């Protein structure tokens, strides 16, 4: 392996590639949030009641979760240049189609198809980080693309509100969809895997491949199928861990504004200012998580110790979400929510870093990413439904949902500590008997 000069010889364009993934993730979340922000205008225009609007809002999550695993398989087969161009182009088209719908059936259909396209996003970003970044920088790279979701969520409110005021709710979907079309075209012309990028000096490519930590090539006669991945304990540990992490994160994305308005008496103006603090602090929290684990590796820690330290500590600290509901002070409540969200992001950067580090071959990176993201996004369905049911049964109390979220953060920490094994390429096993 090339040491010393290895990192210095890395191709600098790798930062362009991960910055484009950050931008795509931000667009991804703007397109997701567009519907929620435009919901009052859509209901008034199309005459939808609350039940119909709830169906529309939930449609995306079902296909987004369901298509994670086939999307991962597709990415590994076709490569991230094709997969991301197709995925972003696909979801952008159906974002625009949403603005043309005339009834509940059409708008639900457009959101279901939007979820199909967006399913390929995160596994593709993880594959880009694996392709372009050595192991000692991969945590930071993953934290950068992962933070795009927080930036997109924060920007969506002022951007979409402004667009609706200028071009109406239908026009807002057209404009945000066009952003994705432009991105997809740029990606198609810019992206190549490092081995195929003609403008990179051969020695820089060699340095990257040497430092990448590429999984071993499977011996002739052996084959690891997509189903074989479920035979590994580590895969199940990652699925459990991300489910627990996302259960808490999706509270912030779905029910958090309602909690502040209904349980803490926030006004709309204070919701748009103080209510943004947890999400804003989660952005540097994620960057710190990726940088910390990378720094520990550079200082001689094993990959397992570095990644697990950040995963477990982040998940344990994020359990503070359960305490927020019990404090009387609004300031203390926001401080606990901010600590929880930042800690979730701190762990989240490492969730995606280990995908490429445990893959048995380079052709399984996105597949593993899709498998764990499937489990993670089941949490989006569960937290939204479970919280709604508990609020109905307890007459508006958030104590049970937030206590469960905090408990799951602890369970997630133990899953990463004890169920996930050593952070290294999974050993090759015989084909499964499924």
Steps between C-alpha positions, in 0.01 A plus 500: 500500500615853428559674832589855589446646155181299442246752626690792346483332159124452510321654199359836610193463283367254760373804693302610194337157484395499865387864478268401216361221720442758775313721251291208372406407857397859572282502186364162608374642829365818344291283269378294796411804710331686214178302546474558875555874462253527213241277673261781608491644147458154346212412732324825419552463125414129467243485780680232701403422858754419773476125444567532128792735566643251749488232232681731259769588756568135588512365142866588444629298797355169382675482165811672634546224759385215274738586215814549711620143454439466123651847457821390675524196272444721193772745608759225544414355160483824300735732689432835666537711184193337347309434822516854636426664165195275458389534864522879521350542155216261590404661830532849348256410223245374751555806719389706201215258426372569854441858394279382212273267698125560526383253762600288796566188290736685267692671777538175699627330185755775439628471857526122480711534187706777661592255777618244243754748361621634833565146627825488303640824644667413832643160392648675193659770716656230720641331190647832377672546838639147472617551141672834549621514862761303692389345826666775705280767340180305444329603824533868411385434143189321626429777751509754216244328280288404803482864613331587173177363648515748789591790272221410257248477784608839636495672159172349387280714723609847380560383141168322447300769682654761271436290189135446594457874550649570156388213274241314709518151646497335157785717377705425812509131404601585144789721614638261762469212252700694243783537753535123504493473120789746476693307766445166323633640172807643673565171680486302174766719342726538805502168682725204426645242735860595582638212291324646193569869559746592225610831651638337817865405504551121520705533819208680670263219402750243626530685831122509538458131424778413743349713779136415427490180700337314215329172599657184376408343168290185539684185402388314184214265574377711792213741476329728749146561387283787615308262729826371650552840659221421746706210638741744667435610858662836429241580232219442748679713759524784251132466411396512865733791570374716214136421582561627854691807381239593239212449744632803690605697191160462335337647810682824420394484135133417567361575848751744648328819374167374637664429837635854527169656394267280705702395804731798542271778376731627225368756253561455128767772510689337788465163327681644197786637712557313827347186353780482243776475762512117529518455122764771460720350774461155345695618192837559676418204725514270199821654367660459844397134511662421168814703574542346847492139386734575208738681735504206740594268211780736392630496860533124500162377622356199327211566263273297729592700811476837324166443327334320792613763752320768300197283423444387860573835667280685251209261552531510880507881506202517266288324764474849655197539271300314768589758766381799295134424569548505880678835550292811562740757356458563128871578478596171663255318273657648186849430636415133548339474156806668348735261678292205381486610135869591488589165658286312249685677219834430672419128486334523158818595316659176618193295413575566134878480532489136614290390201802489271727373776304182572398418140642157401570634149481838328188375320308478830547855633174653374309177563593514869415870506156424357437219747578710806312801362193281447499419870574860588208634302256255651557719805350794310176307459499377861579832673235694308230239562599413857517863609161576350340204678662590833389862474144380443506256792671738746317816396801673351786382721840447335649319801465147363627570142804691623576247773489220243726700268753545782487131591556401137808723486649292784401177323664631182822571692509143629428367152803678357712394797407132527316381187711679238829315486846614402496782244674318218390327176254226589646152446396318186249225572339229294193601299182504705243224484204741462 
